[in-house]
Amino acid sequence: MIHQNVPEDSDRQVVGLIPMAGRATRISPLPFSKELYPIGLRIVDKEAGPRPKVVAHYLLDKMHLAGISTVFIILAKGKWDIPDYFGDGCLVDLHCAYLVTRYPFGPPYTMDQAFPFVRESIVAFGFPDILFQPDNVYVRLLERQRAIHADVVLGLLPAHNPQEMDMVDTDGEGNLINMIFKPRRTRLRNTWICAVWGPAFTRFMHEYVESRREEMAALFGNEDSHPQPDLSVGAVIQAAVRSNLRVNSVLFPHGTYVDIGTPEGLAKAVAAAANVPEGFRAS
């Protein structure tokens, strides 16, 4: 029998994984991809002065702060303005690689396009159209994942709009017990905004989306039906818990978030950037 050396989590490469295949239907029409919407300013150098900072740049900054050097960005066909803007990643001090999604069934299918490239890595995941604080979220999540070897570690923030979020219920050690999607009423207070996970969850998601591919294709291909909701990342995480994968979390009780994918969130983010408050100042 041949024994293979399986790397410990601490020895695995950490890579960023960001789906940028969304259609931005809630704030359409836009003249460019929503991930490139300018929110605030960044300082290039003293002579050049400030330059616009696009929304996805904030997420990439947080990954860079956590020591991540390689990021896989998955696009939908036609969103070529994103690689045109970020290029090879030198703008954000990262190595950026781009893939094109095959199935338009939601973020899990989008991210699964990177499966051959990230299957043995620790993955840092985030939504590129959500601005959130604090900046060291991924630092804390990676520390927790390495300490307890959980399959997934979620970054939890207090929810200000539970009816629009995945609300999470955890035990005293931060383990996920249940996730409730966009509840009308709930006693739960926290939602998840980002995550890190290991190869076990990457494999689980790959197998899960493949098992539902024909079902999703039928739903999306039925012209007589109403538009079908995408498969959410939260739904896959919930399924992973039911399959006995360990999903842990880190709560940031003073954390904040703004989803610029909604008209209300976009207006709030633009107004906040104009006032240059903490969390949106040029950097």
Residue, then its C-alpha position, 0 to 999 in steps of 0.5 A: m500500500i502506498h501512503q500519501n502525505v496529506p498536508e496539514d492545514s497549516d501547510r496548505q496554500v491559502v487562496g482567495l475565491i471570489p465569484m463575480a458572475g452576478r447580473a446586478t439585476r437589483i441595481s440595473p442598468l449599469p454601464f459597467s460591472k457592479e464590482l467596479y462601482p467606485i466607492g470612496l478613494r484610494i491614495v496612489d502616491k502623494e504626487a498622483g493624489p487620490r484615485p477612485k476605489v472600486v467596491a471589489h478592491y475593499l475585499l481584495d485588500k482584506m485578503h491581502l492583509a491576511g497574507i493571501s497572495t493568489v486570488f481566483i476570480i470567476l466571471a460570467k461571459g461578457k464581464w471583461d471589464i473586470p480583468d481589464y481593470f484589475g489585470d494581473g493583480c498588481l493594482v491590489d498587490l495580488h496574483c489574480a487568475y480569472l475563470v469563466t463560469r459555465y452554469p448560471f445557477g448561483p455562486p456555488y456553481t460559479m465557484d465550482q469552476a475553480f475546483p481543479f485549482v483550489r481543491e487542496s487549498i484553504v479557501a478564503f471566500g467573500f462577496p465582492d459587492i459587500l463592504f464590511q468591517p473590520d479589516n482583519v476578518y480573514v486574519r481572525l478566521l484563518e487563525r480559528q480554522r488553523a486552531i480547531h481544523a474546522d471544515v468551514v469558519l464563518g465570519l459573523l456580524p450583527a444583522h441590521n436587515p434579518q429579512e434579507m440575510d442568512m441568519v445563523d444559530t450557533d452553540g457556545e463554542g461557535n459551531l453552526i447549529n442552523m441557518i435560516f434564510k431571510p426569515r420574516r421574524t427571528r430571534l437570531r441576531n447574527t448573519w454570516i458575511c464571509a468564510v474560510w474553508g478547507p478541502a473537505f468543504t470544497r469537495f462537498m460543494h463540488e459533489y453537491v452542485e453536481s448532484r443538483r445540476e440537472e434539477m437546476a438546469a430544468l428549473f432555469g430552462n423552464e420558460d413557463s416558470h417564474p424566474q428561479p432563485d439561485l442556489s445560495v452558498g448558505a444552502v450548501i453550508q447548511a447541507a454540509v452541517r447536515s452531512n456532519l461537516r464541522v462549521n464553526s464561526v467567529l463573531f465580530p460584535h461591532g462589525t458592519y456591512v453594506d450590500i451595494g447590490t441593492p439600491e438602498g445599500l448602494a445609496k448608503a455606501v455612496a453617502a458614507a464614502a462622501n462623508v469619509p467615515e471610519g471604514f470608508r476612508a481612502s487607503 
